[in-house]
Amino acid sequence: MKKFKKPDRQGVRHRSRGLSAGGSPRKDVLSGREFPPGRCVVGIHAVRELLRVRGRAVDQVWLREHFQDHSELKELHDLAKRLSAPIHTKSVANLDRVISAHQGVIAFTREEPELNWLALKNSQRACLIVLDEVEDPHNVGAILRTAWLFGAQAVLVPELRAAHLSPAVSKVAQGAVEHIPLVRQQALTEQLKELKDMGFWILGMSHEAKQDLFSLDIPQKVVWVLGSESSGIRKSIAGVCDDFVRIPQKNPEASYNVSVAAAIAMAQTFQAHGA
């Protein structure tokens, strides 16, 4: 079993490039009307978690017409009302202009979780996920949901060619976006170097790697790097990785979906960290 010694790395610099909680109003391209500024949260489970975690920071809740006929939508209405969140009834067509898979409810907020870099530096045990040019919002949403359940601290993505905190990501994440920061990085390579200085081991996931995940002595502070399914991890990012790890599989020609690979890595880390 491969073991990792604690790295002797100094010169830590802290630079957070997380998502802004604000933003300019967005326009409905079909009607010309403006949506509220900030983050858009979609779906029953996601909006329920938003109201539960940061209910006082909800700017608006949009419910479909005749929401009273749906028990879960009625429950969300009553919860939003108790929290004094502004509620607006909208036609299904108006909700569809934001995203079709809304389940009858959309909410807007200018607040979101932020990564505490100082706490991350001082922690004895931590797990981060880096998604290098993963553009499918369903994969990113699924990874956020798994990260929440397995206790990861954050998911980092590049500024370009990556799925960011969209309504589709929020819908798939099922409330995880209220707990796990999705941090956009303009200089992902430099951020990985800084994480090394904080004591993290940077491990890239590759089906061509020799090191087997299931026989690995997972470090106490680890960053799992996963690339897009089409092109894998970029060379600039791979050059920063301390090692590469594969997940055992029967067919050497195939590969796991990126969200599945991330889930397996986080499950092993969760077990190894004794959480």
C-alpha positions in Angstrom: 0.0 0.0 0.0 1.5 3.3 -1.0 1.9 5.8 1.8 2.3 9.5 1.6 4.5 11.4 4.1 3.4 14.8 5.2 4.9 17.3 2.7 7.4 19.9 3.9 6.0 22.9 2.0 6.2 26.5 3.0 5.3 30.0 1.7 1.5 29.7 1.7 -0.4 32.5 0.0 -4.1 32.8 0.3 -6.2 33.8 -2.6 -9.9 33.2 -2.9 -11.6 33.6 -6.2 -15.0 32.3 -5.2 -18.2 33.2 -6.9 -19.6 36.7 -6.2 -22.9 36.6 -4.3 -24.1 39.6 -6.2 -24.5 40.1 -9.9 -26.5 42.1 -12.4 -30.1 41.4 -13.2 -30.5 38.9 -16.0 -33.1 39.5 -18.8 -35.7 37.0 -19.9 -34.8 36.9 -23.6 -38.4 36.0 -24.6 -40.2 38.8 -22.7 -37.4 41.4 -22.1 -38.2 41.3 -18.3 -35.5 41.2 -15.8 -34.9 38.3 -13.4 -33.8 39.2 -9.9 -30.0 39.5 -9.5 -27.9 36.8 -7.8 -28.1 33.1 -7.8 -31.0 31.1 -9.2 -32.1 28.0 -7.2 -34.4 25.5 -9.0 -36.5 22.6 -7.8 -38.3 21.5 -4.7 -35.4 19.9 -2.8 -33.0 22.7 -3.7 -35.3 25.5 -2.7 -36.3 23.8 0.5 -32.6 23.5 1.5 -32.1 27.2 0.5 -34.9 28.3 2.8 -33.7 26.0 5.6 -30.1 27.1 5.5 -30.3 30.8 4.4 -34.0 31.7 4.5 -33.4 35.3 5.5 -31.2 35.9 2.5 -33.8 34.8 -0.1 -34.8 37.7 -2.4 -37.8 36.1 -4.1 -39.6 32.8 -4.4 -41.5 32.1 -7.6 -44.3 29.4 -7.4 -46.3 28.1 -10.2 -50.0 28.9 -10.5 -52.3 26.6 -8.4 -49.3 25.6 -6.2 -51.9 25.0 -3.5 -52.8 21.8 -5.2 -49.3 20.4 -4.7 -48.5 19.5 -1.1 -44.7 20.1 -1.3 -45.2 23.4 -3.1 -47.7 24.5 -0.5 -45.2 23.5 2.2 -42.5 25.7 0.5 -45.0 28.6 0.3 -45.7 28.3 4.0 -42.1 28.1 4.9 -41.2 31.1 2.7 -44.0 33.1 4.3 -42.8 32.3 7.8 -39.4 33.6 6.8 -40.9 36.7 5.2 -39.4 35.9 1.8 -41.2 37.7 -1.0 -43.4 35.2 -2.9 -44.7 35.6 -6.5 -47.0 33.4 -8.4 -46.0 32.8 -12.0 -47.4 30.9 -14.9 -45.6 27.7 -15.9 -44.6 29.4 -19.1 -42.8 32.1 -17.2 -41.0 29.5 -15.1 -40.0 27.6 -18.2 -38.2 30.6 -19.5 -35.7 30.2 -16.6 -35.4 26.4 -16.9 -37.9 23.8 -17.9 -37.2 21.3 -15.0 -38.3 23.7 -12.3 -40.8 21.4 -10.5 -43.0 24.5 -10.0 -40.6 26.6 -7.9 -37.6 28.9 -8.4 -35.9 31.1 -5.8 -33.3 33.8 -6.0 -30.6 34.8 -3.5 -27.4 36.8 -3.5 -25.8 34.7 -0.8 -23.9 31.4 -1.2 -21.3 29.3 0.8 -17.7 30.5 0.8 -14.6 28.6 1.3 -12.7 29.5 4.5 -9.1 29.3 3.2 -7.5 29.9 6.6 -9.5 27.1 8.2 -8.5 24.9 5.3 -4.8 25.7 5.8 -5.1 24.9 9.6 -7.1 21.7 9.2 -5.6 18.4 9.9 -7.8 16.5 7.5 -9.6 17.7 4.4 -10.8 16.7 0.9 -11.2 18.9 -2.1 -12.3 18.1 -5.6 -10.9 19.9 -8.7 -12.8 19.5 -12.0 -10.7 20.4 -14.9 -12.9 21.6 -17.8 -15.9 19.5 -16.8 -18.7 21.3 -18.7 -21.7 19.1 -18.1 -23.9 20.7 -15.4 -25.4 17.4 -14.5 -22.0 16.0 -13.7 -21.1 19.0 -11.7 -24.4 19.0 -9.8 -24.0 15.3 -9.0 -20.5 15.8 -7.8 -21.6 18.7 -5.5 -24.3 16.5 -4.0 -21.8 13.7 -3.3 -19.3 16.1 -1.9 -21.9 17.4 0.5 -22.8 13.9 1.7 -19.2 12.7 2.1 -18.0 15.9 3.8 -15.7 17.4 1.2 -14.8 21.1 1.8 -15.2 22.5 -1.8 -15.3 21.8 -5.5 -12.9 24.0 -7.6 -13.3 24.7 -11.3 -11.5 26.9 -13.8 -13.0 30.2 -14.9 -13.4 29.0 -18.5 -14.7 25.9 -20.1 -16.5 24.7 -17.0 -20.0 24.4 -15.7 -20.6 27.0 -13.0 -23.4 27.6 -10.5 -26.3 27.5 -13.0 -30.0 26.6 -12.4 -29.3 23.2 -13.9 -26.4 22.6 -11.5 -28.5 23.7 -8.6 -31.4 21.4 -9.6 -29.2 18.3 -9.8 -27.3 19.1 -6.6 -30.5 18.8 -4.6 -29.6 21.4 -2.0 -25.8 20.7 -1.9 -25.0 24.2 -3.3 -26.0 25.6 0.1 -23.3 23.7 1.8 -20.4 23.1 -0.7 -18.7 26.1 -2.3 -18.2 25.9 -6.0 -15.1 28.0 -6.4 -14.1 29.4 -9.8 -10.4 29.9 -10.3 -8.7 32.1 -12.9 -5.3 30.4 -12.3 -6.1 26.9 -11.3 -2.5 25.7 -11.6 -1.3 28.4 -9.2 -4.1 27.5 -6.8 -3.0 23.9 -6.8 0.5 24.9 -6.0 -0.8 27.0 -3.0 -2.8 24.0 -1.8 0.5 22.0 -1.8 2.0 24.7 0.4 -1.0 24.1 2.7 0.0 20.4 3.1 -2.3 18.9 0.5 -1.4 16.1 -1.8 -2.7 16.6 -5.4 -3.8 13.3 -6.9 -5.0 13.1 -10.5 -7.5 10.4 -11.5 -6.6 8.5 -14.6 -7.6 5.1 -15.9 -4.0 4.8 -17.2 -2.3 5.2 -13.8 -0.4 2.4 -12.2 -1.4 3.2 -8.6 -4.7 1.5 -7.5 -7.1 3.6 -5.5 -8.2 0.7 -3.4 -4.6 -0.1 -2.2 -3.7 3.6 -1.6 -3.1 5.0 1.8 -5.1 8.2 1.2 -3.4 11.3 2.6 -5.1 13.3 5.4 -5.3 16.3 3.2 -6.0 15.4 -0.4 -7.1 17.1 -3.6 -8.7 14.8 -6.2 -8.3 16.2 -9.7 -10.6 14.9 -12.4 -10.6 16.0 -16.1 -13.2 16.0 -18.8 -14.2 12.6 -20.2 -13.3 13.7 -23.7 -9.7 14.9 -23.1 -8.9 14.1 -19.4 -6.7 16.4 -17.3 -4.8 19.2 -19.1 -1.0 18.9 -19.2 -0.6 22.1 -17.2 -2.8 20.7 -14.4 -1.3 17.2 -14.7 2.2 18.8 -14.2 1.2 19.9 -10.7 -0.1 16.6 -9.6 2.0 14.6 -7.1 0.8 11.3 -8.4 -2.0 9.6 -10.5 -4.5 7.0 -9.3 -6.8 4.7 -11.2 -10.0 3.0 -10.1 -10.0 -0.8 -10.9 -12.3 -1.8 -13.8 -13.0 -4.9 -15.9 -12.7 -3.2 -19.3 -9.4 -1.3 -19.8 -10.8 0.4 -22.8 -13.6 2.1 -21.0 -13.7 4.8 -18.3 -16.0 5.8 -15.5 -18.3 8.8 -15.8 -16.6 11.7 -14.1 -19.3 12.0 -11.4 -19.0 8.3 -10.6 -15.2 8.5 -10.4 -15.4 11.4 -8.1 -18.0 9.6 -5.9 -15.7 6.5 -5.6 -12.7 8.7 -4.7 -14.7 10.6 -2.1 -16.2 7.4 -0.6 -12.7 5.9 -0.2 -11.5 9.2 1.4 -14.5 9.3 3.7 -13.7 5.8 4.9 -9.9 6.4 5.2 -10.4 9.6 7.2 -12.7 7.8 9.6 -15.5 10.3 9.2 
